[in-house]
Amino acid sequence: MTVVARPALYTMFARGLRRRGAAFRRVARRLPPANPAERLLPDPQRMARPLYAQVNLAALRANLARARAQAPGTQVLAVVKANAYGHGLARVLPALEDADGLALVEPEAAYDLRERRYTRRILMLEGFFAERELPEFAQRRLATVVHDMEQVRMLETAVLPRPLEVFVKVNTGMNRLGFRPSEVAAACTRLSSSPSVAALRLMMHFARADEDDGIAEPMKVFDGACRGLPYPRSLANSAGIFRFPEVGGDIVRPGIMLYGATPFAYDTADMLGLKPVMTLRSTLVGVQELKANESVGYGAAYTASRPHRVGVIACGYADGYPRHAPNGTPVLVCGRKVRMAGRPSMDMVTVDLTDVPEARVGSPVVLWGEGLPVDDVASAAATVGYELLCAVAPRVPFVTSEVGSVDLEL
Ligand SMILES: Cc1ncc(COP(=O)(O)O)c(C=O)c1O
C-alpha cells in the first residue's frame, strides 16, 4: 500500500494557500480573526524548532456539545483549571461560549476571566484560601465551594459588597475536601442564615466514577447527607456524565472530556464520541542508520536486533513529553504508527522507522492528538491523558485553529 505522507500544517501554509484550491481557502478563511499572533499557523522561517501544539477549537465545541447531549436539562460548568488542562484558558474561551459557566481553582485565573468580560458563572472548585479573598470573590461574582466549618465561620463574619453563591461540598469517600455527611445539614443551616450567602447548592466529587462500582456508594452517602435539603445539586465530572442516567443532578462539571480524552481505562475517547483538541506536532530532525547491536540515546535503553533506521524527533521531556515513556510507546510519523526506540531525552525522542521507508528529515510527526489519542501515549507511559495535556512546557508554541489537519486536506 502506498502511503502519502501528510505535510505538516506549517509546511502546507509555507507552500502558500494558492496551490491548495478553493476548498482549502474556504477553510483557511474560517481561522479565528482574533489574536493575530496566533491566527496563522507557525511560520517555519520564524520558528526556532518545528515543535508546536495545535489547539482545535471546533473539536472543543463538539466535545462540549457531547457533554450537553449526554446530560440534557442540566447546566454545564466547563472545568478549565490548570489553564484549561494545559490548552490555554484565554485561547479556548471562544469555544466555551455554550457553557453555562466555568469552574477552576486558581483565583488569579478567575479574576482574569472577569477582566476579559466573561459574564457567566465562575465556580471556584477549592473555594477561598483566606478570609481576605472573600470581598474579591464577591466583587467579581465568583461562586465558591465551601468544604469546612472554618470557611463557614469566615463567611458568617465577613462583610461583603454582595452575597455569594455557595456550593457546599460533601465528602462522600474521596476524603480530600468536604463536610462529613453528619455535618452537612448544620453547615447549610448556618450558611442559609448568613447575609454573605445569596444561594446554596450541594455538590460532591466522585473518587471512582470511572469504575463500574464507583458510583453507587458515594451517591448513597450524598443522598443520605442531603436528605430534605432543597438545593440544586452538582455531582458529575466527565466519567459521571457518561453515566448520567444513574448520577442525575442539576449542574454537571465536565473536564477531561471537553479536551477529547477519556476518563475511563477501557472506553476510548473515540468510543465516547470525543475529538482530540490538542495535537502535539513536530518533525524528524535526524535519521540514523543503525547496525545490529548498536544502541540509541542515554543509557543505551534501546539496542537494535537488526539493521534499521531510527528517526530523531524534536520533542523531549523539557517540552512535557513523559521521560518514563518506554520503548514501544506509539508515535505517528508520516501518519503511520511507529514505536519509541530509546529513552526520551530533554529535547529529543527517537523512533524505529522500519515501517515508514519514506520518512526523512522534515517528515511530519504527531506525538499525540489527531490520529494518536493522548490516552494511548499516556497508558504506554503509565499515566493518564490529564497529566500529559497539563504538562506541555512553556517553551512549546501554541497554534489555534478552527479545524484539524484532516479538514484542511479536504
Ligand atoms: C471538583 C471537580 N469537579 C469536576 C472535575 C472534572 O473532572 P474530569 O476532568 O474528570 O471531568 C474536577 C477535576 O478534577 C474536579 O476537581
The ligand as an SDF file (V2000), in Angstrom:
LIG
                    3D

 16 16  0  0  0  0  0  0  0  0999 V2000
  -14.4550   19.1350   41.7720 C   0  0  0  0  0  0  0  0  0  0  0  0
  -14.1860   18.7410   40.3680 C   0  0  0  0  0  0  0  0  0  0  0  0
  -15.2040   18.6270   39.5090 N   0  0  0  0  0  0  0  0  0  0  0  0
  -15.0210   18.2460   38.2280 C   0  0  0  0  0  0  0  0  0  0  0  0
  -13.7570   17.9450   37.7550 C   0  0  0  0  0  0  0  0  0  0  0  0
  -13.5960   17.4850   36.3260 C   0  0  0  0  0  0  0  0  0  0  0  0
  -13.1690   16.1600   36.3060 O   0  0  0  0  0  0  0  0  0  0  0  0
  -12.8930   15.4190   34.9020 P   0  0  0  0  0  0  0  0  0  0  0  0
  -11.7390   16.1340   34.3090 O   0  0  0  0  0  0  0  0  0  0  0  0
  -12.5500   14.0290   35.2760 O   0  0  0  0  0  0  0  0  0  0  0  0
  -14.1420   15.5510   34.1200 O   0  0  0  0  0  0  0  0  0  0  0  0
  -12.6680   18.0290   38.6230 C   0  0  0  0  0  0  0  0  0  0  0  0
  -11.3370   17.6650   38.1430 C   0  0  0  0  0  0  0  0  0  0  0  0
  -10.5550   17.0400   38.7920 O   0  0  0  0  0  0  0  0  0  0  0  0
  -12.8910   18.4420   39.9600 C   0  0  0  0  0  0  0  0  0  0  0  0
  -11.8740   18.5660   40.8140 O   0  0  0  0  0  0  0  0  0  0  0  0
  1  2  1  0
  2  3  1  0
  2 15  2  0
  3  4  2  0
  4  5  1  0
  5  6  1  0
  5 12  2  0
  6  7  1  0
  7  8  1  0
  8  9  2  0
  8 10  1  0
  8 11  1  0
 12 13  1  0
 12 15  1  0
 13 14  2  0
 15 16  1  0
M  END
$$$$
